[in-house]
Amino acid sequence: MSAITRGLTNPFRNKARAIVVVALLSLVTGFLALLIQATLASRDQIAAMEGRVRTLIELREAGAFGTGGFGGDHPVGEEHFSTDTLDAVARIPHARHLARVDEYVYQPEVDASKKNAYAMVIGLHPGAALRAIGEVDYENARIATGRNLTPGDADANVAIVGRLYAEQRLGSGKRIVLGGRPFEVVGTYTTTNDFGDNHVFIPINAFRVVFDPGKKLSKIFVTVDNVANVERVVEDLKKIAEADVVTAPEAVSTARTTLGTLAVSSAYAAMLLFAIGAVVMVFIMVLSTRERIREIGTLKAIGASNREIVLQFLSEAFGMSALGAAGALLLALPAAPLLSRVLGVPIALDANVVLLVLAGSTIFAALGSLYPVFRGLRASPVDAMRRTA
């Protein structure tokens, strides 16, 4: 029997212990890989968010409370924050620095028979970002199923609904009724937040037909062409009396803190799991070496070289780690979407997770083989026989 074959079969001399060790390695390696991905995803999300929002400015009606965009009731035709405000934005001296302007109009919707039923119907131009009230930042809501609104939907009765809205009200149907008019649901979105996932997006033209808000708007989002021009544009926007200006960095400070805390927590948890995995692997290999010290002496006595002894322990350590890696991948398949929903960051069983699992298993195997290799090289047949006599 070759040294490699002996090493691969050695763990199964004690089948119960082998099963426990492989199960522990699977848990540790799988969750280690997912937590590392969560850490990286959190940091990527922070970087992407900061890069995106540095040029984004929010306008809402003067005196509006929170994110709702409702500053006061005015008779139809006498709206203070309206499409006329859009014209004022376009006329500011530095309007050439505006890369994009998106207008939104909101309508609260309440269903007392449903949990978390407070929702919002949001009218926007197809192609604008899906910004749900309750999101922790101004990242677009992600389309989960179906499609987004397209320019061809400008005058169509179509809708994008949130994940929670779909679960509680849509059922198995593909239509919703707003203001007595049926709307075809062409997609669902998610923000991984129940409040943010409880809205309906429809084309702004259809919104005006259904709810008749006149010229009224709830929010205007202005994207500046360059970070260097943001302060200049903000000063000009502040001259519009009916609007309050909120710069995106102010609005996302909580999100930055939340995601930063999540990244740090995930990193610490990953380090803890790595330490546990290393300890488990080293302990098992130390135990295995001590149990087989006489066997090592016998092999050396009958002519086994140091190379064969090293290969035996290396193959044993890497064999166990390989089984742990296979178990980790099987564990990560159902755990990834669950952990993604709990942490609120995108985590999936992809090539990165596979590579992390393989890397973790290789490192555990290398650490676990250090002691047995060291002892195996130093052991002499006489010493081994004497210690076990």
C-alpha positions in Angstrom: 0.0 0.0 0.0 1.5 3.4 -1.0 2.0 6.2 1.5 -0.7 8.3 -0.2 -3.2 5.5 0.0 -2.4 4.9 3.7 -2.8 8.6 4.4 -6.2 8.7 2.7 -7.6 5.7 4.5 -6.1 6.4 7.9 -8.9 8.8 9.1 -11.5 6.1 8.6 -9.9 3.7 11.1 -12.1 5.6 13.6 -15.3 6.2 11.5 -17.2 8.0 14.2 -14.4 10.5 14.8 -13.9 11.0 11.1 -17.6 11.9 10.6 -17.5 14.4 13.5 -14.3 16.0 12.2 -15.5 16.3 8.6 -18.8 17.7 9.8 -17.0 20.3 12.0 -14.7 21.2 9.1 -17.7 21.5 6.7 -19.5 23.9 9.1 -16.4 26.0 9.8 -15.1 26.2 6.2 -18.6 26.9 4.7 -19.5 29.7 7.1 -16.0 31.1 6.9 -16.2 31.4 3.2 -19.7 33.0 3.4 -18.7 35.5 6.1 -15.6 36.5 4.1 -17.8 37.1 1.1 -20.2 39.1 3.3 -17.3 41.2 4.5 -16.2 41.9 1.0 -19.7 42.5 -0.3 -20.3 45.0 2.5 -17.2 46.9 1.7 -17.9 46.9 -2.0 -21.4 48.1 -1.3 -20.1 51.0 0.8 -17.6 51.9 -1.9 -20.2 51.7 -4.7 -22.7 53.7 -2.6 -20.2 56.5 -1.8 -19.1 56.7 -5.4 -22.6 56.9 -6.7 -24.1 59.3 -4.1 -21.4 61.9 -4.2 -23.1 63.5 -7.2 -26.7 62.9 -6.1 -28.9 65.7 -4.7 -32.5 65.2 -3.4 -35.1 68.0 -3.6 -38.3 67.7 -1.5 -41.1 70.1 -0.7 -40.0 72.8 1.8 -41.0 71.6 5.3 -41.6 68.0 4.3 -41.2 65.5 7.1 -38.7 62.7 6.6 -38.6 60.8 3.3 -42.3 61.1 2.5 -42.0 64.3 0.5 -45.3 65.8 1.7 -44.8 69.3 3.0 -48.4 70.4 3.0 -51.8 70.2 1.3 -52.5 72.7 -1.5 -55.5 72.8 -3.8 -55.0 71.1 -7.2 -53.5 73.7 -9.5 -51.8 75.6 -6.6 -49.1 73.1 -5.8 -45.9 74.6 -4.4 -43.6 71.7 -5.2 -44.5 70.6 -8.7 -43.5 70.3 -12.3 -42.9 74.1 -12.2 -40.1 73.3 -9.8 -38.6 71.1 -12.5 -38.6 74.1 -14.8 -36.9 76.1 -12.1 -34.2 73.4 -11.7 -33.6 73.5 -15.5 -33.2 77.3 -15.4 -30.6 77.5 -12.7 -27.3 79.1 -13.9 -25.4 75.9 -13.7 -28.0 73.6 -15.2 -25.5 72.5 -17.7 -23.8 70.6 -14.9 -27.0 68.5 -14.3 -26.5 65.1 -15.8 -30.0 63.8 -14.9 -33.2 64.9 -13.2 -35.7 62.3 -12.0 -39.2 63.3 -10.6 -41.3 61.1 -8.4 -44.8 61.4 -7.1 -46.1 59.4 -4.2 -49.5 58.2 -3.0 -49.8 56.4 0.4 -51.7 53.1 0.4 -53.0 51.4 3.6 -54.6 48.0 4.0 -55.5 47.4 7.7 -56.1 43.7 7.1 -52.5 43.1 6.3 -49.4 43.1 8.4 -46.9 45.9 7.6 -49.6 47.1 5.1 -48.5 50.7 4.9 -47.2 51.0 1.4 -46.5 53.6 -1.2 -47.6 53.8 -4.9 -44.7 55.6 -6.6 -45.0 57.2 -10.0 -41.7 57.7 -12.0 -40.5 57.9 -15.5 -39.5 54.5 -16.9 -35.7 54.2 -16.7 -35.4 56.2 -13.5 -33.9 54.5 -10.5 -36.3 52.5 -8.3 -35.8 54.4 -5.0 -38.1 52.9 -2.4 -38.8 54.8 0.8 -37.1 53.0 3.7 -34.0 52.0 1.8 -30.8 52.6 3.8 -29.2 54.3 0.8 -29.9 55.5 -2.7 -28.9 52.4 -4.4 -31.4 51.2 -7.0 -33.7 48.5 -5.7 -32.7 45.2 -7.3 -35.1 43.5 -9.7 -35.7 40.1 -8.2 -38.1 38.6 -10.8 -39.4 39.7 -14.2 -38.2 43.0 -15.7 -37.9 46.7 -15.0 -40.0 49.5 -16.5 -38.8 50.4 -20.0 -39.4 53.6 -22.1 -42.1 51.7 -24.0 -44.1 51.5 -20.7 -44.5 55.3 -20.4 -48.2 55.2 -21.1 -48.9 51.6 -20.1 -50.7 50.3 -17.0 -47.8 48.2 -15.7 -46.2 47.9 -12.3 -43.1 46.8 -10.4 -44.0 45.6 -6.9 -41.9 45.0 -3.8 -41.1 41.5 -2.5 -43.3 41.9 0.7 -46.1 43.6 -1.3 -46.1 40.6 -3.7 -46.1 38.1 -0.8 -49.0 39.8 1.1 -51.2 41.1 -1.7 -50.3 39.8 -5.1 -50.7 36.1 -4.3 -50.5 34.0 -7.5 -52.0 36.7 -9.6 -50.2 39.0 -12.0 -52.4 42.0 -11.7 -53.2 44.6 -9.1 -55.9 47.2 -9.1 -55.1 50.9 -8.4 -57.9 53.5 -8.4 -60.2 51.0 -10.1 -57.8 50.4 -12.9 -56.0 47.0 -13.4 -52.2 47.1 -13.7 -50.1 44.2 -15.0 -47.2 43.3 -12.7 -44.2 42.9 -14.9 -41.6 42.5 -12.1 -40.8 42.4 -8.4 -37.9 44.2 -6.7 -36.2 43.8 -3.3 -34.2 46.0 -1.0 -33.8 43.3 1.7 -35.9 45.5 4.0 -39.6 44.9 4.7 -40.6 48.6 4.7 -38.7 49.3 1.5 -40.1 46.1 -0.2 -43.7 47.3 0.4 -44.2 49.7 -2.5 -45.5 49.7 -6.1 -43.7 51.6 -8.9 -45.8 52.6 -11.9 -45.1 55.0 -14.9 -45.7 58.6 -13.8 -48.2 59.1 -16.7 -50.4 56.3 -15.5 -50.0 57.6 -11.9 -51.4 61.0 -13.0 -54.4 59.4 -14.7 -55.2 57.2 -11.7 -54.6 59.6 -8.8 -55.0 63.0 -10.5 -52.3 64.8 -8.5 -52.3 67.7 -10.9 -48.8 69.1 -11.3 -47.8 68.0 -7.8 -44.5 66.2 -7.3 -43.1 64.5 -4.1 -39.4 64.3 -4.9 -36.9 65.4 -7.4 -33.5 63.7 -7.7 -30.7 65.7 -9.4 -27.5 64.0 -10.5 -24.6 66.3 -11.1 -22.1 65.6 -13.9 -19.0 66.0 -11.7 -18.2 65.9 -8.0 -16.5 69.3 -8.3 -19.8 70.9 -9.4 -22.0 69.5 -6.6 -21.5 72.4 -4.1 -22.2 75.0 -6.8 -25.4 73.3 -7.9 -26.5 72.8 -4.3 -26.2 76.6 -3.7 -28.3 77.3 -6.8 -30.9 74.7 -5.8 -31.3 76.3 -2.4 -32.5 79.5 -4.1 -35.7 77.6 -5.1 -38.0 78.6 -2.2 -40.5 75.7 -2.4 -37.8 73.1 -2.1 -35.5 71.7 0.6 -32.2 70.4 -0.6 -30.7 67.2 0.9 -27.3 66.1 -0.3 -27.0 62.3 -0.6 -23.9 62.0 1.7 -26.1 63.4 4.5 -28.9 61.0 3.7 -26.7 57.8 3.7 -24.7 58.4 6.8 -26.7 55.7 8.7 -26.3 53.3 5.9 -22.5 53.8 5.9 -22.4 53.2 9.6 -24.7 50.1 9.4 -22.7 48.5 6.5 -19.4 49.4 8.1 -20.5 47.7 11.4 -21.6 44.6 9.4 -18.3 44.4 7.5 -16.3 44.6 10.8 -18.6 42.1 12.5 -18.3 39.7 9.6 -14.6 40.0 9.6 -14.3 39.3 13.3 -16.6 36.3 12.9 -14.6 35.0 10.0 -11.3 35.3 12.0 -13.0 33.4 14.9 -14.1 30.6 12.5 -10.7 30.4 11.0 -9.1 30.0 14.4 -11.7 27.3 15.3 -11.0 25.4 12.0 -7.3 25.6 12.5 -7.5 24.4 16.1 -9.8 21.5 15.1 -7.5 20.4 12.3 -4.3 20.7 14.3 -5.8 18.9 17.3 -7.0 15.9 15.2 -3.7 15.6 13.4 -1.7 15.8 16.7 -4.0 13.1 18.1 -3.6 11.0 15.0 0.2 11.3 15.2 0.4 10.3 18.8 -1.8 7.3 18.2 0.5 6.1 15.3 3.9 6.9 16.7 4.7 3.1 17.0 3.4 2.6 13.4 5.8 5.3 12.2 8.7 3.6 13.9 7.7 0.3 12.4 7.5 1.8 8.9 10.9 3.3 9.3 12.3 0.1 10.6 11.2 -1.8 7.5 12.7 0.9 5.2 10.1 3.6 4.8 11.8 6.9 3.9 11.1 10.3 5.4 9.5 11.2 2.1 6.9 8.4 2.5 6.1 9.4 6.0 5.6 13.0 5.0 3.4 12.0 2.1 1.3 9.8 4.4 0.5 12.7 6.8 0.1 15.2 4.0 -2.4 13.0 2.2 -4.3 12.4 5.5 -4.6 16.1 6.3 -5.5 17.1 2.8 -7.9 14.2 2.4 -9.9 15.2 5.5 -9.8 18.8 4.4 -11.1 17.9 0.9 -14.0 16.0 2.5 -14.7 19.1 4.7 -14.6 21.3 1.5 -17.1 19.1 -0.2 -19.4 19.3 2.8 -18.9 23.1 3.0 -20.1 23.5 -0.5 -23.2 21.4 0.1 -23.8 23.5 3.3 -23.2 26.8 1.5 -25.8 26.1 -1.2 -28.9 26.6 1.1 -27.1 28.8 3.6 -26.0 31.6 1.2 -29.5 33.0 0.3 -30.5 32.7 4.0 -27.4 34.6 5.2 -27.9 37.1 2.4 -31.4 37.9 3.6 -30.3 38.1 7.3 -27.3 40.4 6.7 -28.9 42.4 3.8 -25.9 42.0 1.5 -25.6 40.0 -1.7 -24.2 36.5 -0.9 -24.4 33.6 -3.3 -22.7 30.3 -3.9 -20.5 31.4 -6.8 -17.0 31.0 -8.0 -15.7 33.3 -5.2 -17.2 31.1 -2.5 -15.8 27.9 -4.1 -12.4 29.5 -4.2 -12.6 30.6 -0.6 -13.7 27.1 0.5 -10.8 25.5 -1.4 -8.3 28.1 0.0 -9.6 27.6 3.5 -9.4 23.8 3.2 -5.9 24.0 1.8 -4.7 26.3 4.7 -6.3 24.0 7.3 -4.6 21.0 5.8 -1.3 22.7 5.7 -1.6 23.8 9.3 -2.8 20.4 10.4 0.1 18.6 8.7 2.9 20.7 10.3 3.1 18.8 13.6 2.9 15.2 12.2 5.4 16.0 9.5 7.8 17.5 12.1 7.3 14.5 14.4 7.5 12.0 11.6 10.9 13.4 10.4 12.4 13.4 13.9 11.1 10.0 14.9 13.5 7.0 14.9 12.5 3.4 15.0 14.2 2.8 18.4 12.6 5.8 20.1 9.1 5.0 18.7 9.3 1.4 19.9 10.6 2.4 23.4 7.8 5.0 23.9 5.1 2.6 23.1 6.5 -0.5 24.9 
